[in-house]
Amino acid sequence: MCGIAGMLDLAGERDAPVDVVRSMARAIFHRGPDEEGFLWRPGLGMASRRLSIVGLADGQQPMSNEDRSVHVVFNGELFDHLEKRAELRDRGHVLTTHCDTEIIPHMWEDHREGMFERLRGQFAIALWDEKKKQLTMGRDRFGIAPLYWSRQGDWLLFASEIKGLLASGMVPARPDRRGIDHVFTFSAMPGPVTCFEGVNCLPPARYLQITKGNRGDNVTIQERAYWKMDFPDAGQERDGDAKTLVDEFEQLMLKAVEKRLRADVPVGSYLSGGVDSSMILALASHVKGKDIHTYTVQVDEPGLDELDAASMVAKHIGTAPPIVQKFRTEDALSTYPSLIRAAECPVIDTSCASLLQLAHKVHSNGQKVVLTGEGADEWLIGYPWYKISKALGFLDKIPGVELSDNVRRAFLRMSNVPNFPAQVRRDIEKVIGGTNPWIDSYGVLCVSKLRFYSPDMLAQMDATAPWAMLDMDLDRATQWHPLNRGVWMAGRVNLAGHLLQAKGDRVAMHSSVEVRYPFLDEDVFDFTAKLHPRWKLRGFRDKHLLRLLAERWVPPFVYKRGKVIFRAPLDSFHLEPEPAFVAQLLSEESLQRTGYFDAQAVRHWRKAYTSMRAGSLPRLSIEMGLAAVVATQLWHHLYIDGSLCELPTVGSAPAAT
């Protein structure tokens, strides 16, 4: 992986300020500490920070085609570049390096915008076509590699991280309340909005094309999708006998793992002891041998500690015992400022702090690349709310009677949890094609808006349509099985906006570590997308097909194990004695200064929730809401107004230098 940044003059051909572009590149140094490279053209400046993984000796960017009419800066990995390189040479292209970046300008020559749908891997690309006077930027299908852009007057700026844009001095750090509302809606930042006014996130599977006229006039900025997540019509999904499907799935996963082991540096693997990461390690060991370093987190909460399971998996497979990063409740507190700096948005999932530390452990062990199991839960129905939704769905067998929604609302009333009017759920379902299990999941946090938002934020909520911004293809979505609508939501929001961001790229690249995802292989997704839902959720057994495959590779305690969602205790921000910086962030003065939250409500619920039964839905809802309030105040302090608190300095995971 790398970091990219740059700026384009939309009005003419003024020289891009060298000091500005260099400052943008320095701000993302952690993404590529090995090399830097720049391209200067009239009206254009592009920069690359390189983390050398493939083509160590000759992979410096920017890279160009033979006549230097096409130039590229690139963040990511193209896992089939060896095959693509051979195809390009057969068509007469001259390639002179061993790096995957080099195939991009040549593929542009052959396919132009059609190049994106032919690329396989994880990527964010900025490409300058000298003849067309055209800048094109694109991201991979699932949003593994990030890319942000902003238009400021006659300049368009882009960078792998928002830090790069802010470092230009041309993009002011102002809050966008729509982005904050997205955090309280999804516990994620799926884009296109961010928490920064005027800063846009290019969504997955999209490219942005900026074309200049002859003298800078008639500039066009167009965003297009080159691929869309799709599923068969309900009733048309693929079925078959178990052995045939498991055999095919096994071959696809072996191929996906083999491609992601391609590197000129050693590749390690995260290992939690769950079926997803255990399968990745088992397949990787089969392909490459047992000499693979594994990394796991040991937490001080007995019900959440996965070290024993990870150690047993490593022993069964034959790899060395996992390298352990210990994570205590106090680490969540001391690491959170570094986590928010890395993520560039409020983060509610406390486990992200442990992964920030784990990536630092990988870096300190001298490694740059790890495999991980994200994507299995998304493609194969691995979350518990699918089962809850399926159970409630039995209540809706009577036509015209919304029994399941009535049961939900009655449960919330009995639990003293506030709720939105029934019409709100119906309005959401209209813009996402119908019923969806994720509405219930996100609802646990979403009711925090009713508890904690200030009047100004409540008014913002009424003017914002976060679900509609996801831009689901309704013509297709209404034809899918409801479980596949859930898969779409999982991929578009939870995966792209959370797991690949605050749990993936940001926390890993903060320590100059690249994460690779075999379950996000394009062929693996295409295969699972076409499967009948019974191969994803069989009765109430989640990830059914994966568990059948795992029976061939890992011990029973792994493939029979249920989903474990790790979170450090959410109440760690509010324990007595309370951390000084939390008290400062939640003081009436600080809350009034940001204007997002009702200070009286925050004060009330910080005391009231402690009398509620631990683990109950009412308490969980309040804990999540309070964690979101703290994270938002902390984000504001770090990026908007640095006078809200005095931060702890002990235990923060530093960026790699």
C-alpha positions as CSV (number, residue, x, y, z in Angstrom):
1,M,0.0,0.0,0.0
2,C,1.0,3.6,-0.4
3,G,-0.4,7.1,0.1
4,I,-1.3,9.4,-2.8
5,A,-2.1,13.1,-2.9
6,G,-2.2,15.9,-5.4
7,M,-4.0,19.0,-6.8
8,L,-5.3,20.2,-10.1
9,D,-5.9,23.7,-11.4
10,L,-9.4,23.8,-12.8
11,A,-9.1,27.3,-14.2
12,G,-5.9,27.1,-16.2
13,E,-2.4,25.9,-15.9
14,R,-1.0,27.6,-12.9
15,D,1.8,25.7,-11.4
16,A,0.7,23.6,-8.4
17,P,2.5,25.0,-5.3
18,V,5.4,22.7,-4.7
19,D,5.4,23.3,-0.9
20,V,1.7,22.6,-0.7
21,V,1.9,19.2,-2.5
22,R,5.0,18.3,-0.4
23,S,3.1,19.1,2.8
24,M,0.2,16.9,1.7
25,A,2.7,14.1,1.1
26,R,4.4,14.6,4.5
27,A,1.0,14.4,6.3
28,I,0.6,10.8,5.0
29,F,4.2,9.7,5.5
30,H,3.1,6.8,7.7
31,R,1.4,5.3,4.6
32,G,4.6,5.0,2.7
33,P,7.9,5.6,4.7
34,D,10.1,3.9,2.1
35,E,10.0,6.3,-0.8
36,E,8.4,9.4,-2.2
37,G,7.8,10.5,-5.7
38,F,6.3,13.6,-7.4
39,L,4.9,14.5,-10.8
40,W,4.8,18.2,-11.9
41,R,2.9,19.3,-15.0
42,P,1.3,22.6,-15.9
43,G,-1.6,22.9,-13.6
44,L,-1.0,19.6,-11.8
45,G,1.0,18.2,-8.9
46,M,0.8,14.6,-7.8
47,A,2.7,12.8,-5.0
48,S,3.2,9.3,-3.8
49,R,4.4,7.9,-0.5
50,R,5.5,4.3,-1.0
51,L,5.4,1.2,1.3
52,S,7.6,-1.1,-0.7
53,I,6.1,-4.6,-1.0
54,V,6.2,-5.6,-4.7
55,G,9.1,-4.7,-7.0
56,L,11.2,-3.4,-4.2
57,A,14.1,-2.1,-6.4
58,D,12.2,-0.5,-9.3
59,G,8.7,0.4,-8.1
60,Q,9.1,4.1,-7.5
61,Q,6.1,6.2,-8.5
62,P,4.7,8.1,-10.4
63,M,4.8,5.6,-13.3
64,S,4.1,6.3,-17.0
65,N,3.6,4.6,-20.3
66,E,6.1,4.4,-23.1
67,D,5.6,8.0,-24.5
68,R,4.9,9.5,-21.0
69,S,1.5,10.7,-22.0
70,V,-0.2,8.8,-19.1
71,H,1.0,9.1,-15.5
72,V,-0.2,7.2,-12.4
73,V,0.1,7.4,-8.6
74,F,-1.3,4.3,-7.0
75,N,-2.2,3.0,-3.5
76,G,-2.8,-0.7,-3.2
77,E,-2.0,-4.1,-4.7
78,L,-3.1,-5.7,-8.0
79,F,-2.9,-9.3,-7.2
80,D,-3.0,-10.6,-10.8
81,H,-0.4,-8.2,-12.1
82,L,1.9,-11.0,-13.3
83,E,-0.9,-12.4,-15.6
84,K,-1.8,-8.9,-16.7
85,R,1.8,-8.1,-17.4
86,A,2.1,-11.1,-19.8
87,E,-1.1,-10.1,-21.6
88,L,0.1,-6.5,-22.1
89,R,3.5,-7.7,-23.5
90,D,1.6,-10.0,-25.9
91,R,-0.2,-6.9,-27.1
92,G,3.0,-5.0,-27.8
93,H,3.4,-2.9,-24.6
94,V,6.9,-2.4,-23.2
95,L,7.2,-2.9,-19.4
96,T,10.5,-2.3,-17.7
97,T,9.8,-2.9,-13.9
98,H,8.6,-5.7,-11.6
99,C,6.0,-3.5,-9.9
100,D,2.2,-3.9,-10.2
101,T,1.8,-0.1,-10.6
102,E,3.3,-0.3,-14.1
103,I,0.4,-2.2,-15.7
104,I,-2.1,0.7,-14.9
105,P,-1.0,3.3,-17.6
106,H,-0.8,0.5,-20.2
107,M,-4.2,-0.8,-19.3
108,W,-5.5,2.8,-19.6
109,E,-4.1,2.9,-23.1
110,D,-6.0,-0.2,-24.1
111,H,-9.3,0.2,-22.2
112,R,-9.5,3.8,-20.8
113,E,-12.4,3.9,-18.2
114,G,-13.0,0.2,-18.8
115,M,-9.7,-0.5,-17.1
116,F,-11.3,-0.3,-13.6
117,E,-13.6,-3.2,-14.1
118,R,-10.6,-5.3,-15.3
119,L,-8.5,-4.5,-12.3
120,R,-8.3,-7.1,-9.5
121,G,-7.2,-6.2,-6.1
122,Q,-7.4,-3.3,-3.6
123,F,-6.6,0.1,-5.0
124,A,-7.0,3.9,-5.1
125,I,-5.7,5.4,-8.3
126,A,-5.0,8.9,-9.6
127,L,-4.2,8.9,-13.4
128,W,-3.3,11.9,-15.5
129,D,-3.9,11.7,-19.3
130,E,-1.7,14.3,-20.8
131,K,-3.4,14.2,-24.2
132,K,-6.9,14.5,-22.9
133,K,-6.0,17.0,-20.1
134,Q,-7.9,14.7,-17.8
135,L,-7.5,13.5,-14.3
136,T,-9.2,10.2,-13.4
137,M,-9.4,8.8,-9.8
138,G,-10.9,5.4,-8.9
139,R,-11.3,3.0,-6.0
140,D,-11.6,-0.8,-5.7
141,R,-15.0,-2.5,-5.6
142,F,-15.3,-2.9,-1.9
143,G,-13.6,0.2,-0.6
144,I,-10.4,-1.3,0.8
145,A,-8.1,1.6,-0.2
146,P,-9.4,5.1,0.8
147,L,-9.6,8.2,-1.4
148,Y,-10.9,11.7,-0.5
149,W,-11.2,14.9,-2.6
150,S,-12.3,18.5,-2.2
151,R,-12.9,21.4,-4.5
152,Q,-11.6,24.7,-3.2
153,G,-12.3,27.5,-5.6
154,D,-10.4,26.7,-8.8
155,W,-8.4,23.9,-7.3
156,L,-9.3,20.3,-6.9
157,L,-7.3,18.4,-4.2
158,F,-7.2,14.7,-3.4
159,A,-5.4,12.5,-0.9
160,S,-5.5,9.0,0.6
161,E,-6.4,10.5,4.0
162,I,-8.1,13.7,5.0
163,K,-4.9,14.7,6.8
164,G,-3.4,15.2,3.4
165,L,-6.1,17.6,2.4
166,L,-5.9,19.6,5.6
167,A,-2.2,19.8,5.4
168,S,-2.5,21.7,2.1
169,G,-3.7,24.7,4.1
170,M,-6.4,25.2,1.4
171,V,-9.1,22.9,3.0
172,P,-10.4,24.4,6.2
173,A,-11.2,22.0,9.1
174,R,-14.9,22.6,9.6
175,P,-17.4,20.1,10.9
176,D,-20.1,18.6,8.6
177,R,-23.0,17.7,10.8
178,R,-24.3,15.3,8.1
179,G,-21.2,13.2,8.7
180,I,-21.7,13.1,12.4
181,D,-25.3,12.1,11.9
182,H,-24.0,9.2,9.7
183,V,-21.9,8.1,12.6
184,F,-25.0,8.0,14.9
185,T,-27.0,6.3,12.2
186,F,-24.5,3.6,11.1
187,S,-21.6,3.5,13.6
188,A,-19.6,4.0,10.4
189,M,-18.7,6.5,7.7
190,P,-19.8,4.9,4.4
191,G,-19.6,8.1,2.4
192,P,-19.9,10.1,0.3
193,V,-20.1,12.6,3.1
194,T,-17.4,12.9,5.8
195,C,-17.3,14.7,9.1
196,F,-15.4,17.6,7.3
197,E,-17.3,20.2,5.4
198,G,-16.3,20.2,1.7
199,V,-14.4,16.9,1.9
200,N,-15.9,14.0,-0.1
201,C,-15.2,10.3,0.1
202,L,-15.1,8.7,-3.3
203,P,-17.4,5.6,-2.8
204,P,-16.3,2.1,-3.6
205,A,-16.5,0.9,-7.2
206,R,-16.6,4.5,-8.5
207,Y,-14.3,6.7,-10.5
208,L,-14.2,10.5,-10.6
209,Q,-13.2,12.1,-13.9
210,I,-12.1,15.8,-14.2
211,T,-11.8,17.0,-17.8
212,K,-10.4,20.5,-18.6
213,G,-11.2,22.6,-21.6
214,N,-8.6,24.1,-24.0
215,R,-7.9,27.1,-21.7
216,G,-9.2,25.8,-18.4
217,D,-12.8,26.6,-19.3
218,N,-15.7,24.2,-19.5
219,V,-14.4,22.0,-16.7
220,T,-16.5,18.8,-16.1
221,I,-16.4,16.7,-12.9
222,Q,-18.3,13.5,-13.3
223,E,-18.6,10.5,-10.9
224,R,-19.5,7.1,-12.3
225,A,-19.9,3.6,-11.1
226,Y,-17.9,1.0,-13.0
227,W,-19.4,-2.0,-11.0
228,K,-22.4,-2.6,-8.8
229,M,-23.0,-5.2,-6.1
230,D,-25.8,-7.4,-7.4
231,F,-27.6,-10.7,-6.6
232,P,-29.9,-13.0,-8.5
233,D,-33.6,-12.4,-8.4
234,A,-35.2,-14.1,-5.4
235,G,-35.8,-17.8,-6.4
236,Q,-33.2,-17.7,-9.1
237,E,-30.2,-18.2,-6.8
238,R,-27.8,-21.1,-7.3
239,D,-28.4,-24.4,-5.4
240,G,-26.8,-27.8,-5.6
241,D,-25.3,-30.6,-3.7
242,A,-23.0,-29.7,-0.8
243,K,-19.8,-31.4,-2.0
244,T,-19.9,-29.7,-5.4
245,L,-20.4,-26.3,-3.8
246,V,-17.8,-26.8,-1.1
247,D,-15.3,-28.1,-3.7
248,E,-15.7,-25.0,-5.8
249,F,-15.6,-22.6,-2.8
250,E,-12.4,-24.3,-1.6
251,Q,-10.7,-23.8,-4.9
252,L,-11.7,-20.1,-5.1
253,M,-10.5,-19.5,-1.6
254,L,-7.2,-21.3,-2.2
255,K,-6.6,-19.1,-5.3
256,A,-7.6,-15.9,-3.4
257,V,-5.2,-16.7,-0.6
258,E,-2.4,-17.7,-3.0
259,K,-2.7,-14.3,-4.8
260,R,-2.6,-12.4,-1.5
261,L,0.5,-14.2,-0.4
262,R,2.3,-12.7,-3.5
263,A,4.9,-10.2,-2.2
264,D,8.6,-9.5,-2.1
265,V,8.4,-9.3,1.7
266,P,7.1,-11.8,4.3
267,V,3.3,-12.0,4.8
268,G,1.8,-12.7,8.2
269,S,-1.8,-13.3,9.4
270,Y,-4.1,-12.0,12.1
271,L,-5.6,-14.9,14.1
272,S,-8.5,-14.6,16.5
273,G,-9.4,-18.3,16.8
274,G,-12.7,-17.8,15.0
275,V,-13.6,-19.7,11.8
276,D,-12.8,-16.8,9.4
277,S,-9.2,-16.1,10.4
278,S,-8.5,-19.7,11.2
279,M,-9.5,-20.7,7.7
280,I,-7.3,-18.0,6.2
281,L,-4.3,-19.2,8.2
282,A,-5.0,-22.9,7.3
283,L,-5.2,-22.1,3.6
284,A,-2.2,-19.9,3.7
285,S,-0.1,-22.5,5.4
286,H,-1.2,-25.0,2.8
287,V,-0.1,-22.7,0.0
288,K,3.1,-21.3,1.5
289,G,4.2,-23.6,4.3
290,K,4.1,-23.3,8.1
291,D,6.5,-20.3,8.4
292,I,3.8,-17.7,8.8
293,H,3.8,-15.3,11.7
294,T,0.4,-14.9,13.4
295,Y,-0.8,-12.0,15.6
296,T,-3.6,-11.9,18.1
297,V,-5.0,-9.7,20.9
298,Q,-5.2,-10.8,24.5
299,V,-7.8,-8.8,26.4
300,D,-8.3,-8.8,30.2
301,E,-12.1,-9.6,29.9
302,P,-12.4,-13.4,30.3
303,G,-15.5,-13.7,28.1
304,L,-13.7,-11.9,25.3
305,D,-10.2,-13.3,25.4
306,E,-9.4,-15.3,22.3
307,L,-5.8,-16.2,23.0
308,D,-6.5,-19.8,24.0
309,A,-8.5,-20.4,20.9
310,A,-5.9,-18.7,18.6
311,S,-3.1,-20.8,20.2
312,M,-5.0,-24.0,19.7
313,V,-5.6,-23.2,16.1
314,A,-1.9,-22.4,15.5
315,K,-0.9,-25.6,17.1
316,H,-3.4,-27.6,15.0
317,I,-2.2,-26.0,11.8
318,G,1.4,-26.3,12.8
319,T,2.5,-22.6,12.8
320,A,4.4,-21.0,15.6
321,P,2.3,-19.7,18.6
322,P,0.7,-16.3,18.0
323,I,2.6,-13.1,18.7
324,V,0.4,-11.5,21.4
325,Q,-0.6,-7.9,21.9
326,K,-2.1,-7.4,25.3
327,F,-5.1,-5.0,25.6
328,R,-6.6,-3.8,28.9
329,T,-9.5,-1.6,29.6
330,E,-7.2,1.3,30.4
331,D,-5.5,0.8,27.0
332,A,-8.8,1.6,25.3
333,L,-8.8,5.0,27.1
334,S,-5.2,5.9,26.5
335,T,-5.2,4.7,22.8
336,Y,-8.4,6.4,21.8
337,P,-6.9,9.7,20.8
338,S,-4.5,8.0,18.5
339,L,-7.4,5.9,17.1
340,I,-9.5,9.0,16.3
341,R,-6.5,10.7,14.7
342,A,-6.0,7.7,12.5
343,A,-9.7,7.2,11.6
344,E,-10.4,10.9,11.1
345,C,-14.0,10.4,12.4
346,P,-15.7,9.4,15.7
347,V,-15.2,5.7,16.3
348,I,-17.6,3.9,18.6
349,D,-16.3,0.3,18.3
350,T,-13.8,0.1,21.1
351,S,-12.1,-3.0,19.5
352,C,-10.6,-0.7,16.9
353,A,-8.2,0.6,19.5
354,S,-6.9,-3.0,20.1
355,L,-6.3,-3.4,16.3
356,L,-4.4,-0.1,16.3
357,Q,-2.0,-1.6,18.8
358,L,-1.9,-5.0,17.0
359,A,-0.8,-3.3,13.8
360,H,1.9,-1.5,15.8
361,K,3.0,-5.0,17.0
362,V,3.2,-6.2,13.4
363,H,5.3,-3.2,12.5
364,S,7.6,-3.6,15.5
365,N,8.1,-7.3,14.5
366,G,9.5,-6.1,11.1
367,Q,6.5,-7.1,8.9
368,K,4.6,-5.0,6.4
369,V,1.7,-7.3,5.3
370,V,-0.9,-9.4,7.1
371,L,-3.9,-11.4,5.9
372,T,-7.2,-11.2,7.7
373,G,-10.8,-12.6,7.6
374,E,-13.0,-9.6,7.0
375,G,-15.7,-10.2,4.5
376,A,-16.8,-13.7,5.6
377,D,-19.4,-12.3,8.0
378,E,-20.6,-9.9,5.3
379,W,-21.0,-12.3,2.4
380,L,-22.2,-15.4,4.4
381,I,-24.6,-13.9,7.0
382,G,-22.3,-14.0,10.0
383,Y,-24.1,-11.5,12.3
384,P,-26.6,-12.4,15.0
385,W,-29.2,-9.8,14.0
386,Y,-29.9,-11.9,10.8
387,K,-31.2,-14.7,13.1
388,I,-33.3,-12.2,15.1
389,S,-34.7,-10.8,11.9
390,K,-35.5,-14.3,10.6
391,A,-37.3,-15.2,13.9
392,L,-39.3,-12.1,13.8
393,G,-40.1,-12.7,10.1
394,F,-42.2,-15.7,11.1
395,L,-44.6,-13.2,12.7
396,D,-45.2,-11.5,9.3
397,K,-46.7,-14.6,7.6
398,I,-50.2,-13.0,8.0
399,P,-50.7,-10.7,5.0
400,G,-51.2,-7.1,5.8
401,V,-50.2,-7.4,9.5
402,E,-46.9,-5.9,10.7
403,L,-46.6,-8.2,13.8
404,S,-42.8,-8.1,13.8
405,D,-42.6,-4.3,14.0
406,N,-45.3,-4.3,16.7
407,V,-43.3,-6.7,18.7
408,R,-40.1,-4.6,18.3
409,R,-41.9,-1.5,19.4
410,A,-43.6,-3.2,22.3
411,F,-40.2,-4.6,23.5
412,L,-38.6,-1.1,23.3
413,R,-41.5,0.4,25.2
414,M,-41.2,-2.2,28.0
415,S,-37.4,-1.6,28.1
416,N,-37.9,2.2,28.3
417,V,-35.9,2.7,25.2
418,P,-37.1,5.7,23.0
419,N,-38.1,4.9,19.5
420,F,-38.8,6.7,16.3
421,P,-42.4,6.9,14.8
422,A,-43.4,3.7,12.9
423,Q,-43.4,5.7,9.7
424,V,-39.6,6.3,10.0
425,R,-38.9,2.6,9.5
426,R,-41.2,2.4,6.6
427,D,-39.5,5.4,5.0
428,I,-36.1,3.7,5.4
429,E,-37.4,0.5,3.8
430,K,-38.5,2.5,0.8
431,V,-35.0,3.8,0.1
432,I,-33.3,0.4,0.6
433,G,-35.7,-1.8,-1.3
434,G,-37.5,-3.4,1.6
435,T,-36.9,-5.1,5.0
436,N,-33.4,-5.4,6.2
437,P,-31.8,-6.9,9.3
438,W,-29.4,-4.0,9.6
439,I,-32.2,-1.5,10.5
440,D,-32.6,-3.3,13.9
441,S,-28.8,-3.5,14.4
442,Y,-28.2,0.2,13.7
443,G,-31.3,1.1,15.7
444,V,-29.6,0.3,19.0
445,L,-27.3,3.3,18.4
446,C,-29.7,5.4,16.3
447,V,-32.1,6.0,19.2
448,S,-29.2,7.9,20.9
449,K,-30.1,10.8,18.6
450,L,-33.4,11.1,20.5
451,R,-31.5,11.0,23.8
452,F,-28.5,13.1,23.2
453,Y,-28.8,15.4,20.2
454,S,-29.1,19.2,20.8
455,P,-32.0,21.0,19.1
456,D,-29.7,22.1,16.3
457,M,-28.6,18.5,15.7
458,L,-32.2,17.3,15.8
459,A,-33.1,19.8,13.1
460,Q,-30.1,18.6,11.1
461,M,-31.3,15.0,11.4
462,D,-34.7,16.0,9.9
463,A,-32.9,17.5,6.9
464,T,-30.5,14.6,6.4
465,A,-31.3,11.3,4.6
466,P,-28.3,9.0,5.4
467,W,-30.0,5.8,4.2
468,A,-30.9,7.4,0.9
469,M,-27.3,8.6,0.4
470,L,-26.2,4.9,0.2
471,D,-27.6,5.0,-3.3
472,M,-29.0,1.5,-3.5
473,D,-30.2,0.3,-6.9
474,L,-33.9,0.0,-5.9
475,D,-34.9,-1.6,-9.2
476,R,-32.6,-4.5,-8.4
477,A,-32.9,-4.5,-4.6
478,T,-36.7,-5.1,-4.7
479,Q,-36.0,-8.3,-6.7
480,W,-33.5,-9.7,-4.2
481,H,-34.1,-12.1,-1.4
482,P,-34.3,-10.0,1.9
483,L,-31.1,-11.7,3.2
484,N,-29.2,-10.5,0.1
485,R,-30.4,-6.9,0.8
486,G,-28.7,-7.4,4.1
487,V,-25.5,-8.6,2.4
488,W,-25.6,-5.4,0.3
489,M,-26.0,-3.3,3.4
490,A,-23.2,-5.1,5.2
491,G,-20.9,-4.6,2.2
492,R,-21.8,-0.9,1.6
493,V,-21.9,0.3,5.2
494,N,-20.4,-2.0,7.8
495,L,-17.5,-3.3,5.5
496,A,-16.6,-0.1,3.6
497,G,-17.5,2.4,6.3
498,H,-16.2,0.6,9.3
499,L,-14.3,-2.7,9.0
500,L,-12.1,-1.5,6.1
501,Q,-11.7,2.0,7.5
502,A,-11.6,2.3,11.3
503,K,-10.7,-1.4,11.8
504,G,-8.7,-1.9,8.6
505,D,-6.7,0.6,6.5
506,R,-6.5,3.4,8.9
507,V,-5.4,1.6,12.0
508,A,-3.0,-0.6,10.0
509,M,-1.5,2.0,7.8
510,H,-1.0,4.3,10.9
511,S,1.8,1.8,11.6
512,S,2.8,1.3,7.9
513,V,1.1,-2.2,7.7
514,E,-0.9,-3.4,4.7
515,V,-3.9,-5.6,5.3
516,R,-5.1,-8.1,2.7
517,Y,-8.6,-9.7,2.5
518,P,-9.0,-13.1,0.7
519,F,-12.7,-13.1,1.4
520,L,-12.9,-9.9,-0.6
521,D,-11.6,-11.5,-3.7
522,E,-13.8,-10.6,-6.7
523,D,-14.4,-14.2,-7.7
524,V,-15.2,-15.2,-4.1
525,F,-17.8,-12.5,-3.9
526,D,-19.3,-13.4,-7.3
527,F,-19.6,-17.0,-6.1
528,T,-21.2,-16.3,-2.8
529,A,-23.5,-13.6,-4.2
530,K,-25.1,-16.2,-6.5
531,L,-25.7,-18.8,-3.8
532,H,-29.2,-19.6,-2.5
533,P,-29.6,-18.0,1.0
534,R,-29.8,-21.4,2.6
535,W,-26.1,-21.9,2.0
536,K,-25.5,-18.7,4.0
537,L,-28.0,-19.1,6.8
538,R,-29.2,-22.8,7.2
539,G,-31.9,-22.7,9.8
540,F,-30.1,-20.6,12.5
541,R,-26.6,-21.7,11.5
542,D,-24.7,-18.8,10.1
543,K,-22.0,-19.0,7.4
544,H,-23.2,-22.5,6.6
545,L,-21.1,-23.1,3.5
546,L,-17.9,-21.8,5.2
547,R,-18.4,-24.1,8.2
548,L,-18.8,-27.0,5.8
549,L,-15.5,-26.1,4.2
550,A,-13.9,-25.5,7.6
551,E,-14.7,-29.1,8.5
552,R,-11.9,-30.1,6.1
553,W,-9.3,-27.8,7.5
554,V,-9.7,-26.9,11.2
555,P,-10.8,-28.6,14.4
556,P,-14.5,-28.9,15.4
557,F,-14.2,-26.3,18.2
558,V,-13.5,-23.7,15.5
559,Y,-16.1,-24.5,12.9
560,K,-18.8,-25.0,15.5
561,R,-18.0,-21.8,17.4
562,G,-20.5,-19.0,17.2
563,K,-19.8,-15.4,16.3
564,V,-17.8,-13.5,19.0
565,I,-18.1,-9.7,18.7
566,F,-15.2,-8.2,20.6
567,R,-15.7,-4.9,22.3
568,A,-13.7,-3.4,25.2
569,P,-16.2,-2.5,27.9
570,L,-18.2,0.5,26.6
571,D,-18.5,2.0,30.0
572,S,-14.8,2.3,30.4
573,F,-15.1,6.0,29.6
574,H,-17.5,6.6,32.5
575,L,-16.1,4.5,35.4
576,E,-15.1,6.1,38.7
577,P,-12.8,7.8,39.0
578,E,-13.6,9.1,35.6
579,P,-10.7,9.9,33.2
580,A,-9.9,13.6,33.4
581,F,-10.0,14.1,29.6
582,V,-13.5,12.5,29.4
583,A,-14.8,14.8,32.1
584,Q,-13.4,17.7,30.2
585,L,-14.9,16.6,26.9
586,L,-18.3,16.1,28.5
587,S,-18.3,19.3,30.6
588,E,-21.2,21.7,30.0
589,E,-18.7,24.2,28.6
590,S,-17.3,21.7,26.0
591,L,-20.7,20.4,25.0
592,Q,-22.0,23.9,24.4
593,R,-18.9,24.8,22.4
594,T,-19.4,22.0,19.9
595,G,-23.2,22.3,19.9
596,Y,-23.8,18.7,19.0
597,F,-25.3,17.4,22.2
598,D,-27.7,18.3,25.0
599,A,-25.5,18.8,28.1
600,Q,-28.3,18.1,30.6
601,A,-29.2,14.8,28.8
602,V,-25.5,13.7,28.8
603,R,-25.2,14.5,32.5
604,H,-28.4,12.6,33.4
605,W,-27.7,9.4,31.4
606,R,-24.1,9.2,32.6
607,K,-25.5,8.7,36.1
608,A,-28.7,6.8,35.3
609,Y,-27.3,4.0,33.2
610,T,-25.2,2.6,36.1
611,S,-28.4,1.4,37.8
612,M,-29.5,-0.6,34.8
613,R,-28.8,-4.3,34.5
614,A,-25.4,-5.0,32.9
615,G,-25.9,-6.5,29.4
616,S,-29.5,-5.4,29.0
617,L,-30.6,-3.7,25.8
618,P,-31.5,-0.4,27.6
619,R,-28.0,-0.2,29.1
620,L,-26.3,-1.2,25.9
621,S,-28.1,1.4,24.0
622,I,-27.1,4.1,26.5
623,E,-23.5,2.9,26.7
624,M,-23.2,3.0,22.9
625,G,-24.7,6.5,22.8
626,L,-22.4,7.8,25.5
627,A,-19.4,6.2,23.7
628,A,-20.5,8.0,20.5
629,V,-20.8,11.3,22.3
630,V,-17.3,11.0,23.8
631,A,-15.8,9.9,20.4
632,T,-17.5,12.8,18.6
633,Q,-16.3,15.4,21.2
634,L,-12.8,13.9,21.0
635,W,-12.8,14.1,17.2
636,H,-13.8,17.7,17.4
637,H,-11.0,18.4,19.9
638,L,-8.4,16.8,17.7
639,Y,-9.4,18.2,14.3
640,I,-11.6,21.3,14.9
641,D,-11.0,23.0,18.2
642,G,-8.0,21.8,20.4
643,S,-9.2,23.5,23.6
644,L,-11.8,21.0,24.8
645,C,-9.5,18.9,27.0
646,E,-6.0,17.8,28.0
647,L,-5.3,14.4,26.5
648,P,-3.4,11.5,28.1
649,T,0.0,10.7,26.6
650,V,0.7,7.3,28.0
651,G,-0.1,4.1,26.0
652,S,-0.8,5.7,22.6
653,A,0.4,3.7,19.7
654,P,2.6,6.0,17.7
655,A,2.7,6.2,13.9
656,A,5.6,4.5,12.3
657,T,8.5,6.7,11.4
